[in-house]
Amino acid sequence: GSEDGTVKLWDLRSRTYSRSFDCKGPITSVSLRTNRDQIISGDHNGSVKIWDLASGKCINDVKPSPNSPISIQAVDISEDERTMVAVSNHAMVFVWDPTNPEELKPLTKFRAHAVGSYCLHATISPDSRTLVTTSSDKTAKLWDTTTWELTATLSQHTKWVWDAAFCADSSYLVTASSDHTARLWNLRNAEVVRQYKGHPSPVTCVALNDSSC
């Protein structure tokens, strides 16, 4: 996904893209729905679109805040295919049942972080049980995807938290922050296991090797 307003699909065996989707707005997030050959995109214009890879067409275009469009910061779909989420820049979480992608069923919406703060990233855990949101309020928050209640607030960072990644069994989470650190959390007790320092500037993204969990 690009600020040029397109989502491009690449064949890893080729140096050129095989498909391009015109989203008509700068792209902020994409998620691949593999078992249905679909791509979900979120954009700066406040739209969440579902693209069918077979036809190359947009089969749904949802604006969670139609009266005052706010940039979508992240989109994701759970591994069990029961939950699709979009999170706006202003920290609102929108949840749908994606069983019928052409007629998404709204399940709930809620504010994940305080008014005046920004949501920077969100993703659903591999076991589909937890949503993590990260924010300019210096926290990452964990949400139960059945009840949508807050289960933990990870608050040891001292500046914006930009990114988060779960390990394969969803028991650990690593976060990245403007405080120049990444932190590894044990989600059984919401405690920091290890802090990683080494960057002289903000840490804005992270990935976690599954073998380390």
N, CA and C of each residue as an Amber inpcrd file, in Angstrom:
protein
   639
   0.8290000  -1.1880000   0.0000000   0.0000000   0.0000000   0.0000000
   0.8680000   1.2440000   0.0000000   0.4580000   2.2710000  -0.7090000
   1.3120000   3.4380000  -0.8960000   0.5480000   4.7420000  -0.7500000
   1.3060000   5.8090000  -0.5170000   0.7200000   7.1460000  -0.5050000
   0.2380000   7.5640000  -1.8920000   0.6230000   6.7970000  -2.9270000
   0.1390000   7.1120000  -4.2740000  -1.3080000   6.6720000  -4.4860000
  -1.9230000   6.0870000  -3.4440000  -3.3290000   5.7040000  -3.5180000
  -3.5780000   4.3300000  -4.0830000  -2.5430000   3.5240000  -4.2340000
  -2.7330000   2.1850000  -4.7810000  -2.2460000   1.1120000  -3.8200000
  -2.8370000  -0.0800000  -3.9780000  -2.3350000  -1.3000000  -3.3500000
  -1.8460000  -2.1800000  -4.4870000  -0.6170000  -2.6590000  -4.3900000
  -0.0510000  -3.4830000  -5.4470000   0.2640000  -4.8770000  -4.9220000
  -0.0320000  -5.8750000  -5.7500000   0.2160000  -7.2770000  -5.4270000
   1.4380000  -7.7270000  -6.2240000   2.4100000  -8.3100000  -5.4980000
   3.6780000  -8.6700000  -6.1270000   3.8920000 -10.1760000  -6.1200000
   4.3810000 -10.6930000  -7.2460000   4.8450000 -12.0710000  -7.3360000
   6.3110000 -12.0600000  -6.9250000   6.6560000 -12.7950000  -5.8690000
   8.0190000 -12.7560000  -5.3480000   9.0520000 -13.2920000  -6.3360000
   8.5870000 -13.9790000  -7.3710000   9.5190000 -14.4970000  -8.3820000
   9.7840000 -13.4760000  -9.4800000   9.0670000 -12.3560000  -9.4150000
   9.2060000 -11.3370000 -10.4530000   9.6040000 -10.0050000  -9.8420000
  10.1460000  -9.1230000 -10.6620000  10.5250000  -7.7970000 -10.1860000
   9.4250000  -6.7730000 -10.4060000   8.3240000  -7.1920000 -10.9820000
   7.2150000  -6.2720000 -11.2540000   5.9590000  -6.7630000 -10.5500000
   5.0320000  -5.8310000 -10.3000000   3.7850000  -6.2130000  -9.6350000
   2.8310000  -6.8520000 -10.6340000   1.9650000  -7.7310000 -10.1120000
   1.0250000  -8.4550000 -10.9700000  -0.3570000  -7.8280000 -10.9960000
  -0.6740000  -7.0220000  -9.9860000  -2.0070000  -6.4130000  -9.9040000
  -1.9110000  -5.0970000  -9.1550000  -2.7170000  -4.1190000  -9.5450000
  -2.7490000  -2.8320000  -8.8600000  -4.1990000  -2.4360000  -8.6300000
  -4.4900000  -1.9690000  -7.4130000  -5.8480000  -1.5860000  -7.0360000
  -5.8630000  -0.0970000  -6.6970000  -6.7350000   0.6440000  -7.3400000
  -6.8180000   2.0880000  -7.1490000  -7.7690000   2.4120000  -6.0030000
  -7.2020000   2.8110000  -4.8680000  -8.0080000   3.0820000  -3.6740000
  -8.4350000   4.5440000  -3.5510000  -7.9110000   5.3850000  -4.4150000
  -8.2940000   6.8010000  -4.4870000  -8.0020000   7.5720000  -3.1910000
  -6.9700000   7.1560000  -2.5000000  -6.5490000   7.8580000  -1.2930000
  -5.2970000   7.2100000  -0.7510000  -4.4200000   7.9750000  -0.1000000
  -3.1820000   7.4170000   0.4540000  -3.4560000   6.2400000   1.3920000
  -2.7590000   5.1310000   1.1710000  -2.9920000   3.9090000   1.9350000
  -2.1920000   3.9360000   3.2400000  -2.8420000   3.5750000   4.3170000
  -2.1900000   3.5450000   5.6260000  -2.0030000   2.1340000   6.1610000
  -2.8000000   1.1620000   5.6480000  -2.7050000  -0.1970000   6.1720000
  -3.3350000  -1.1800000   5.1890000  -2.7730000  -2.3960000   5.1230000
  -3.3670000  -3.4620000   4.3310000  -3.3030000  -4.7690000   5.1130000
  -4.2460000  -5.6660000   4.8260000  -4.2650000  -6.9870000   5.4390000
  -4.7530000  -7.9830000   4.3920000  -4.1250000  -9.1610000   4.3600000
  -4.4610000 -10.1680000   3.3660000  -5.3600000 -11.2320000   3.9840000
  -6.4870000 -11.4700000   3.3290000  -7.4050000 -12.5270000   3.7590000
  -7.1810000 -13.7130000   2.8280000  -6.3060000 -14.6200000   3.2560000
  -5.7770000 -15.6280000   2.3440000  -6.7930000 -16.6680000   1.8960000
  -7.6910000 -17.1080000   2.7810000  -8.5720000 -18.2020000   2.3910000
  -9.6810000 -17.7690000   1.4380000  -9.8280000 -16.4400000   1.2470000
 -10.8300000 -15.9630000   0.2910000 -10.2020000 -15.1360000  -0.8260000
  -8.8860000 -15.0830000  -0.8580000  -8.1960000 -14.2960000  -1.8830000
  -8.7230000 -12.8670000  -1.9260000  -8.6450000 -12.2160000  -0.7660000
  -9.1040000 -10.8260000  -0.6490000  -8.0500000  -9.9800000   0.0630000
  -8.0360000  -8.7030000  -0.2530000  -7.1790000  -7.7390000   0.4270000
  -8.0700000  -6.6960000   1.0940000  -7.7450000  -6.3420000   2.3260000
  -8.4440000  -5.2790000   3.0390000  -7.5030000  -4.0900000   3.1150000
  -7.9930000  -2.9210000   2.7640000  -7.1570000  -1.7160000   2.8140000
  -7.8290000  -0.6450000   3.6640000  -6.9920000   0.1400000   4.3350000
  -7.4680000   1.3130000   5.0600000  -6.7390000   2.5200000   4.5180000
  -7.4230000   3.6680000   4.4230000  -6.7540000   4.8110000   3.8070000
  -6.9430000   6.1170000   4.5750000  -6.2080000   7.1040000   4.1190000
  -6.1970000   8.4100000   4.7670000  -7.5400000   9.1250000   4.6630000
  -8.3520000   8.7240000   3.6790000  -9.6640000   9.3400000   3.4910000
 -10.7380000   8.7520000   4.3900000 -10.3600000   7.7860000   5.2360000
 -11.3160000   7.2050000   6.1730000 -12.0930000   6.0270000   5.6450000
 -11.6310000   5.4060000   4.5600000 -12.3330000   4.2660000   3.9650000
 -11.6480000   2.9500000   4.3060000 -12.4780000   1.9220000   4.4900000
 -12.0120000   0.5460000   4.5970000 -12.5900000  -0.1900000   3.3950000
 -11.7030000  -0.7070000   2.5490000 -12.1440000  -1.3630000   1.3130000
 -11.7330000  -2.8290000   1.3220000 -12.5910000  -3.6590000   0.7220000
 -12.2830000  -5.0730000   0.5280000 -12.1740000  -5.3280000  -0.9650000
 -11.0420000  -5.8940000  -1.3760000 -10.7500000  -6.1350000  -2.7820000
 -10.7400000  -7.6250000  -3.0740000 -11.4440000  -8.0170000  -4.1280000
 -11.4570000  -9.4020000  -4.5700000 -10.3150000  -9.6060000  -5.5580000
  -9.3950000 -10.5110000  -5.2610000  -8.2160000 -10.6840000  -6.0970000
  -8.5460000 -11.3400000  -7.4390000  -9.6040000 -12.1480000  -7.4710000
  -9.9530000 -12.8220000  -8.7230000 -10.4740000 -11.8360000  -9.7580000
 -11.3810000 -10.9600000  -9.3290000 -11.9870000 -10.0110000 -10.2670000
 -11.2330000  -8.6850000 -10.3310000 -10.4360000  -8.3980000  -9.2910000
  -9.7360000  -7.1220000  -9.2300000 -10.6380000  -5.9700000  -8.8360000
 -11.8410000  -6.2900000  -8.3380000 -12.8210000  -5.2500000  -8.0210000
 -12.9430000  -5.0260000  -6.5190000 -13.3510000  -3.8160000  -6.1620000
 -13.6810000  -3.4940000  -4.7770000 -15.0900000  -4.0070000  -4.5010000
 -15.2360000  -4.9390000  -3.5620000 -16.5460000  -5.5220000  -3.2960000
 -17.2300000  -4.8780000  -2.0950000 -16.5050000  -4.0330000  -1.3660000
 -17.1230000  -3.2850000  -0.2750000 -16.2670000  -2.0710000   0.0520000
 -16.9310000  -0.9800000   0.3640000 -16.2610000   0.2660000   0.7280000
 -17.0160000   0.8530000   1.9040000 -16.4010000   0.7480000   3.0950000
 -17.0500000   1.1760000   4.3280000 -16.3510000   2.4130000   4.8610000
 -17.1330000   3.4040000   5.2510000 -16.5970000   4.5810000   5.9270000
 -17.1230000   4.5710000   7.3540000 -16.3050000   4.1150000   8.3150000
 -16.7830000   3.9990000   9.7000000 -17.2670000   5.3100000  10.2950000
 -16.6850000   6.4270000   9.8610000 -17.1140000   7.7490000  10.3430000
 -17.5130000   8.6030000   9.1450000 -18.6770000   8.3280000   8.5390000
 -19.0520000   8.9840000   7.2820000 -19.2500000  10.4890000   7.3860000
 -19.6650000  10.9720000   8.5380000 -19.9470000  12.4070000   8.6760000
 -18.6860000  13.2520000   8.8590000 -17.6450000  12.6350000   9.3960000
 -16.3720000  13.3410000   9.5750000 -15.2430000  12.3370000   9.3610000
 -14.9210000  12.0380000   8.1000000 -13.9230000  11.0140000   7.7830000
 -12.5880000  11.2630000   8.4940000 -12.1120000  10.2360000   9.1740000
 -10.8420000  10.2960000   9.8950000  -9.9610000   9.1710000   9.3840000
  -8.6980000   9.4610000   9.1870000  -7.7610000   8.4880000   8.6310000
  -7.8140000   7.1530000   9.3710000  -7.8580000   6.0730000   8.5960000
  -7.7780000   4.7340000   9.1680000  -6.3080000   4.3890000   9.3700000
  -5.9450000   4.0920000  10.5920000  -4.5390000   3.8540000  10.9160000
  -4.1420000   2.3980000  10.7360000  -5.0880000   1.4680000  10.9430000
  -4.7680000   0.0470000  10.8340000  -6.0220000  -0.7520000  10.5150000
  -5.8530000  -1.8200000   9.7310000  -6.9090000  -2.7970000   9.4860000
  -6.3300000  -4.1840000   9.7300000  -7.1710000  -5.1110000  10.1860000
  -6.7080000  -6.4820000  10.3860000  -7.9100000  -7.4110000  10.4220000
  -7.6410000  -8.6800000  10.1690000  -8.6700000  -9.7100000  10.2700000
  -8.0840000 -10.8790000  11.0410000  -8.8780000 -11.4810000  11.9090000
  -8.3770000 -12.5420000  12.7760000  -8.1330000 -13.8280000  11.9890000
  -7.2550000 -14.6630000  12.5380000  -6.9230000 -15.9280000  11.8900000
  -8.1400000 -16.8380000  11.7560000  -9.0760000 -16.7510000  12.7040000
 -10.2660000 -17.5940000  12.6320000 -11.3480000 -17.0070000  11.7420000
 -11.0560000 -15.8610000  11.1210000 -11.9560000 -15.2300000  10.1420000
 -13.2580000 -14.7120000  10.7430000 -13.3250000 -14.6050000  12.0670000
 -14.5770000 -14.1750000  12.6960000 -14.6130000 -12.6830000  13.0190000
 -13.4620000 -12.0400000  12.9590000 -13.3740000 -10.6520000  13.4060000
 -12.5380000  -9.8210000  12.4470000 -13.0840000  -8.6820000  12.0470000
 -12.3370000  -7.7180000  11.2380000 -12.3810000  -6.3930000  11.9670000
 -11.2230000  -5.7300000  12.0590000 -11.1600000  -4.4670000  12.7870000
 -10.5150000  -3.3800000  11.9270000 -10.9210000  -2.1590000  12.2150000
 -10.2570000  -0.9740000  11.6690000 -10.1250000   0.0160000  12.8180000
  -8.9760000   0.6660000  12.8810000  -8.7180000   1.6150000  13.9570000
  -8.3770000   2.9600000  13.3440000  -9.0710000   3.9980000  13.8000000
  -8.8420000   5.3260000  13.2430000  -7.7010000   6.0310000  13.9540000
  -7.1940000   7.0590000  13.3020000  -6.1210000   7.8680000  13.8680000
  -6.5140000   8.4580000  15.2140000  -7.8060000   8.7190000  15.4060000
  -8.3020000   9.3020000  16.6550000  -8.6830000   8.2430000  17.6950000
  -8.1690000   7.0170000  17.4910000  -8.2420000   5.9400000  18.4960000
  -9.6050000   5.2800000  18.6390000 -10.4510000   5.3760000  17.6120000
 -11.6980000   4.6320000  17.6210000 -11.4880000   3.2820000  16.9510000
 -12.0040000   2.2280000  17.5860000 -11.9280000   0.8750000  17.0530000
 -13.2950000   0.4860000  16.5130000 -13.3360000   0.0060000  15.2810000
 -14.5690000  -0.4430000  14.6340000 -14.4240000  -1.9340000  14.3410000
 -15.4560000  -2.7100000  14.7100000 -15.3850000  -4.1640000  14.5980000
 -16.5570000  -4.6840000  13.7840000 -16.2410000  -5.6230000  12.8570000
 -17.2710000  -6.2350000  12.0290000 -17.1210000  -7.7570000  12.0300000
 -18.2460000  -8.4300000  11.7300000 -18.2310000  -9.8490000  11.3750000
 -18.0370000  -9.9020000   9.8600000 -16.9150000 -10.4700000   9.3710000
 -16.6200000 -10.4390000   7.9360000 -17.0980000 -11.6670000   7.1650000
 -18.0300000 -12.4390000   7.7550000 -18.4770000 -13.6740000   7.1080000
 -18.9320000 -13.4100000   5.6860000 -19.7380000 -12.3630000   5.5100000
 -20.1410000 -11.9270000   4.1690000 -19.4320000 -10.6110000   3.8780000
 -18.3480000 -10.6360000   3.1230000 -17.5590000  -9.4200000   2.9230000
 -18.2950000  -8.3100000   2.1660000 -19.3290000  -8.6760000   1.4440000
 -20.0840000  -7.6640000   0.7130000 -21.1260000  -6.9830000   1.5920000
 -21.4300000  -7.5920000   2.7310000 -22.3910000  -7.0280000   3.6820000
 -21.8240000  -7.1970000   5.0940000 -20.8240000  -6.4280000   5.4270000
 -20.1980000  -6.5510000   6.7430000 -21.2030000  -6.2720000   7.8530000
 -21.1660000  -7.1040000   8.8860000 -22.0720000  -6.9300000  10.0190000
 -21.3500000  -6.2030000  11.1480000 -21.7460000  -4.9660000  11.4640000
 -21.0990000  -4.2450000  12.5750000 -21.3400000  -4.9700000  13.8970000
 -20.2790000  -5.1310000  14.6890000 -20.3890000  -5.7840000  15.9880000
 -20.2890000  -4.7920000  17.1360000 -19.3190000  -3.8960000  17.0630000
 -19.1820000  -2.8920000  18.1160000 -18.2120000  -1.8130000  17.6510000
 -18.1760000  -0.7280000  18.4110000 -17.1510000   0.2920000  18.2320000
 -16.8790000   0.9060000  19.5970000 -15.6430000   1.3390000  19.8130000
 -15.2900000   1.9120000  21.1110000 -14.0130000   2.7280000  20.9650000
 -13.7780000   3.5920000  21.9470000 -12.5590000   4.3870000  21.9690000
 -11.4860000   3.6200000  22.7510000 -10.3490000   3.3870000  22.1040000
  -9.2960000   2.5940000  22.7300000  -8.3640000   3.4270000  23.6000000
  -8.2070000   4.7020000  23.2570000  -7.3150000   5.5910000  24.0060000
  -8.0190000   6.9310000  24.2010000  -7.5310000   7.7040000  25.1280000
  -8.2160000   8.9290000  25.5480000  -8.3400000   9.9430000  24.4100000
  -9.3640000  10.7750000  24.5140000  -9.5490000  11.8750000  23.5640000
  -8.3010000  12.7430000  23.5440000  -7.8570000  13.0790000  22.3520000
  -6.6560000  13.8800000  22.2120000  -5.4150000  13.0680000  21.9110000
  -5.4900000  11.7460000  22.0890000  -4.3550000  10.8840000  21.7570000
  -4.5950000  10.2350000  20.3960000  -3.5280000   9.7130000  19.8090000
  -3.6100000   9.0780000  18.5010000  -3.3530000   7.5890000  18.6290000
  -4.0910000   6.8070000  17.8590000  -3.7770000   5.3850000  17.7440000
  -2.8010000   5.2380000  16.5850000  -1.7200000   4.5090000  16.8030000
  -0.6540000   4.4130000  15.8190000  -0.5980000   3.0560000  15.1330000
  -1.0710000   2.0200000  15.8090000  -1.0450000   0.6780000  15.2120000
  -2.0330000  -0.2080000  15.9550000  -2.5000000  -1.2610000  15.2780000
  -3.3680000  -2.2520000  15.9160000  -3.2390000  -3.5650000  15.1590000
  -3.2770000  -4.6640000  15.8950000  -3.2370000  -5.9780000  15.2530000
  -3.8810000  -7.0080000  16.1740000  -4.4240000  -8.0600000  15.5770000
  -5.0670000  -9.1420000  16.3210000  -4.0590000 -10.2730000  16.5150000
  -4.0680000 -10.8730000  17.6810000  -3.1250000 -11.9400000  17.9990000
  -3.3710000 -13.1830000  17.1400000  -2.3470000 -14.0190000  16.9470000
  -2.5140000 -15.2370000  16.1510000  -3.6020000 -16.1760000  16.6540000
  -3.8480000 -16.1960000  17.9770000  -4.9150000 -17.0600000  18.4930000
  -6.2940000 -16.4050000  18.4230000  -6.3580000 -15.2040000  17.8510000
  -7.6150000 -14.4710000  17.6030000  -8.3040000 -13.9700000  18.8640000
  -7.6430000 -14.0730000  20.0120000  -8.2960000 -13.7300000  21.2740000
  -8.0440000 -12.3030000  21.7480000  -7.0370000 -11.6550000  21.1850000
  -6.6270000 -10.3520000  21.7160000  -6.3410000  -9.3660000  20.5990000
  -6.8010000  -8.1250000  20.7860000  -6.4210000  -7.0100000  19.9270000
  -5.4740000  -6.1200000  20.7150000  -4.3540000  -5.7190000  20.1000000
  -3.4720000  -4.7370000  20.7300000  -3.5710000  -3.4390000  19.9540000
  -3.6500000  -2.3270000  20.6860000  -3.6070000  -1.0030000  20.0800000
  -2.4410000  -0.2360000  20.6980000  -1.7320000   0.5330000  19.8900000
  -0.6280000   1.3450000  20.4050000  -0.9300000   2.8070000  20.1620000
  -0.3440000   3.6800000  20.9950000  -0.8190000   5.0570000  20.9990000
   0.2490000   6.0860000  21.3500000  -0.0960000   7.3270000  21.0200000
   0.7250000   8.4680000  21.4230000   0.6390000   8.7270000  22.9230000
  -0.2740000   8.0470000  23.6140000  -0.3890000   8.2350000  25.0690000
   0.6440000   7.4190000  25.8500000   1.6260000   6.8190000  25.1260000
   2.7570000   6.0800000  25.7030000   2.3910000   4.6680000  26.1480000
   1.2270000   4.1730000  25.7170000   0.7970000   2.8390000  26.1330000
   0.4720000   1.9520000  24.9370000   0.4680000   0.6540000  25.2320000
  -0.1650000  -0.3390000  24.3690000  -1.2770000  -0.9630000  25.2030000
  -2.4360000  -1.1690000  24.5920000  -3.5540000  -1.7350000  25.3470000
  -4.0140000  -3.0390000  24.7060000  -4.4210000  -3.9770000  25.5660000
  -4.8720000  -5.2880000  25.1300000  -6.3670000  -5.4180000  25.3650000
  -7.0710000  -5.9000000  24.3350000  -8.5350000  -5.9980000  24.3660000
  -8.9790000  -7.4200000  24.0740000  -9.9070000  -7.9150000  24.8690000
 -10.4890000  -9.2430000  24.6660000 -11.4280000  -9.1880000  23.4570000
 -11.1960000 -10.0270000  22.4510000 -11.9890000  -9.9450000  21.2270000
 -13.3540000 -10.6350000  21.3310000 -13.6620000 -11.1870000  22.5000000
 -15.0060000 -11.7340000  22.7250000 -15.8910000 -10.7010000  23.4150000
 -15.3630000 -10.0800000  24.4540000 -16.1390000  -9.1030000  25.2240000
 -15.8050000  -7.6580000  24.8490000 -14.6320000  -7.4510000  24.2350000
 -14.0750000  -6.1410000  23.8990000 -13.8080000  -5.2880000  25.1370000
 -13.5550000  -5.9800000  26.2450000 -13.1420000  -5.2990000  27.4680000
 -11.6170000  -5.1700000  27.4900000 -11.1430000  -4.1200000  28.1410000
  -9.7140000  -3.9160000  28.3160000  -9.1760000  -4.9370000  29.3090000
  -8.1300000  -5.6780000  28.9080000  -7.5710000  -6.6960000  29.7910000
  -6.2330000  -6.2810000  30.3900000  -5.5100000  -5.3670000  29.7290000
  -4.2330000  -4.9140000  30.2750000  -3.7960000  -3.6320000  29.5810000
  -3.1110000  -2.7850000  30.3310000  -2.4710000  -1.5890000  29.7790000
  -0.9780000  -1.6990000  30.0310000  -0.2120000  -1.7050000  28.9500000
   1.2490000  -1.8180000  29.0390000   1.8090000  -0.4030000  29.0180000
   2.3380000   0.0450000  30.1340000   2.5830000   1.4820000  30.3000000
   3.9950000   1.8550000  30.7360000   4.9820000   1.0300000  30.4310000
   6.3420000   1.3550000  30.8710000   7.1350000   2.1830000  29.8670000
   6.6340000   2.3590000  28.6650000   7.3150000   3.2540000  27.7270000
   7.1150000   4.6990000  28.1850000   8.0470000   5.5540000  27.8200000
   7.9890000   6.9490000  28.2550000   7.6310000   7.9190000  27.1240000
   7.5030000   7.3740000  25.8950000   7.0780000   8.1930000  24.7640000
   6.1360000   7.3770000  23.8790000   5.7610000   7.9240000  22.7350000
   4.8010000   7.2750000  21.8470000   5.1770000   5.8130000  21.5860000
   4.1590000   4.9560000  21.5260000   4.3590000   3.5460000  21.1660000
   3.8450000   3.3540000  19.7380000   4.7620000   3.0430000  18.8330000
   4.4600000   3.0390000  17.4020000   3.9740000   1.7030000  16.8640000
   4.4690000   0.6230000  17.4110000   4.2170000  -0.6740000  16.7800000
   4.1930000  -1.7620000  17.8350000   3.6130000  -2.9120000  17.4590000
   3.5900000  -4.0740000  18.3420000   3.4600000  -5.3320000  17.5040000
   4.0740000  -6.4160000  17.9780000   3.9970000  -7.6920000  17.2610000
   3.9090000  -8.8250000  18.2710000   2.9770000  -9.7560000  18.0100000
   2.8050000 -10.9350000  18.8650000   3.7520000 -12.0450000  18.4220000
   4.0960000 -12.9370000  19.3580000   4.7780000 -14.1620000  18.9700000
   3.7220000 -15.1760000  18.5280000   4.1670000 -16.3240000  18.0200000
   3.2640000 -17.2680000  17.3600000   2.1680000 -17.8120000  18.2680000
   2.4800000 -18.0160000  19.5540000   1.4520000 -18.5680000  20.4440000
   0.7170000 -17.4900000  21.2440000   0.9570000 -16.2320000  20.8860000
   0.2340000 -15.0850000  21.4570000   0.5340000 -14.8230000  22.9360000
   1.5840000 -15.4350000  23.4680000   1.8790000 -15.2620000  24.8910000
   2.8560000 -14.1240000  25.1680000   3.5240000 -13.6550000  24.1210000
   4.4650000 -12.5450000  24.2670000   4.1760000 -11.4800000  23.2170000
   4.5650000 -10.2520000  23.5430000   4.3750000  -9.1160000  22.6480000
   5.6210000  -8.2410000  22.7030000   6.0550000  -7.7480000  21.5640000
   7.1510000  -6.7890000  21.5460000   6.6090000  -5.4550000  21.0540000
   7.0320000  -4.3660000  21.6900000   6.5560000  -3.0300000  21.3430000
   7.7300000  -2.1280000  20.9760000   7.4340000  -1.1110000  20.1650000
   8.4560000  -0.1610000  19.7060000   8.0180000   1.2460000  20.0670000
   8.9870000   2.0700000  20.5280000   8.6190000   3.3760000  21.0590000
   9.5940000   4.4830000  20.6710000   9.0700000   5.6950000  20.7280000
   9.9110000   6.8810000  20.5190000  10.9240000   7.0860000  21.6320000
  10.8270000   6.3120000  22.7070000  11.8120000   6.4360000  23.7880000
  13.1170000   5.6990000  23.4660000  13.2520000   5.2810000  22.1860000
  14.4630000   4.6430000  21.6550000  14.5850000   3.1740000  22.0650000
  13.5230000   2.5930000  22.6070000  13.6030000   1.2000000  23.0510000
  12.5130000   0.3440000  22.4190000  12.7780000  -0.9610000  22.4390000
  11.7470000  -1.9760000  22.2010000  11.6510000  -2.7870000  23.4820000
  10.4620000  -3.2460000  23.8110000  10.2850000  -4.0170000  25.0460000
   9.5240000  -5.3030000  24.7520000   9.9560000  -6.3670000  25.3850000
   9.3070000  -7.6650000  25.2670000   8.4670000  -7.8950000  26.5130000
   7.1750000  -8.1940000  26.2930000   6.2260000  -8.3420000  27.3940000
   5.7310000  -9.7800000  27.5020000   5.6410000 -10.2800000  28.7260000
   4.9690000 -11.5350000  29.0040000   3.4970000 -11.2050000  29.2200000
   2.6390000 -11.6700000  28.3310000   1.2250000 -11.2670000  28.4070000
   0.4420000 -12.0380000  29.4610000   1.0640000 -13.0320000  30.0650000
   0.3790000 -13.7280000  31.1680000   0.2710000 -12.8370000  32.3970000
   1.2760000 -11.9520000  32.5670000   1.2410000 -11.0630000  33.7280000
   1.4420000  -9.5910000  33.3680000   1.5230000  -9.3100000  32.0380000
   1.6860000  -7.9270000  31.5410000   2.9500000  -7.2650000  32.0690000
   4.0010000  -8.0660000  32.2680000   5.2680000  -7.5480000  32.7700000
   6.3240000  -7.5410000  31.6670000   7.2510000  -6.5860000  31.7550000
   8.3540000  -6.5150000  30.8020000   9.3710000  -7.6120000  31.1170000
   9.6930000  -8.4020000  30.1120000  10.6970000  -9.4560000  30.2570000
  12.0820000  -8.9080000  29.9390000  12.1440000  -8.0730000  28.9050000
  13.4300000  -7.5510000  28.4700000  13.2400000  -6.2200000  27.7690000
  14.2140000  -5.3520000  27.9140000  14.2170000  -4.0650000  27.2190000
  15.4210000  -4.0310000  26.2810000  15.1650000  -3.5710000  25.0570000
  16.2210000  -3.5290000  24.0540000  16.5800000  -2.0810000  23.7410000
  17.8620000  -1.7410000  23.9560000  18.3490000  -0.4030000  23.6610000
  19.4770000  -0.5040000  22.6450000  19.6000000   0.5100000  21.7970000
  20.6650000   0.4890000  20.8180000  20.4690000   1.5060000  19.7090000
  19.2340000   2.0050000  19.5670000  18.9560000   3.0300000  18.5630000
  19.0510000   4.4180000  19.1910000  19.7030000   5.3550000  18.5150000
  19.7890000   6.7190000  19.0360000  18.5610000   7.5610000  18.6990000
  17.6230000   6.9510000  17.9850000  16.4070000   7.6450000  17.5520000
  15.1940000   6.7730000  17.8540000  13.9740000   7.3020000  17.6560000
  12.7750000   6.5130000  17.9300000  12.7490000   5.1730000  17.1990000
  12.2650000   4.1420000  17.8880000  12.0430000   2.8290000  17.2860000
  10.5970000   2.8110000  16.8080000  10.4000000   2.6590000  15.5080000
   9.0610000   2.8390000  14.9350000   8.4070000   1.5490000  14.4630000
   9.1730000   0.4490000  14.3420000   8.5620000  -0.8040000  13.9110000
   9.3690000  -1.9790000  14.4490000   8.7000000  -3.1170000  14.6200000
   9.3380000  -4.3030000  15.1850000   8.7970000  -5.5610000  14.5120000
   9.5900000  -6.6350000  14.5800000   9.1490000  -7.9710000  14.1700000
   9.7120000  -8.9400000  15.1870000   9.0100000 -10.0450000  15.4010000
   9.4130000 -11.0030000  16.4270000   9.6050000 -12.3720000  15.7960000
  10.7900000 -12.9590000  16.0020000  11.0910000 -14.3010000  15.5040000
  10.3320000 -15.3110000  16.3450000   9.4550000 -16.0900000  15.7230000
   8.6160000 -17.0270000  16.4580000   9.4180000 -18.0210000  17.2850000
  10.6050000 -18.3800000  16.8410000  11.3980000 -19.3780000  17.5560000
  11.8700000 -18.8840000  18.9150000  11.7600000 -17.5790000  19.1460000
  12.2200000 -17.0270000  20.4190000  11.1500000 -17.0670000  21.4920000
   9.9360000 -17.4710000  21.1150000   8.8280000 -17.4660000  22.0890000
   8.7240000 -18.8020000  22.8060000
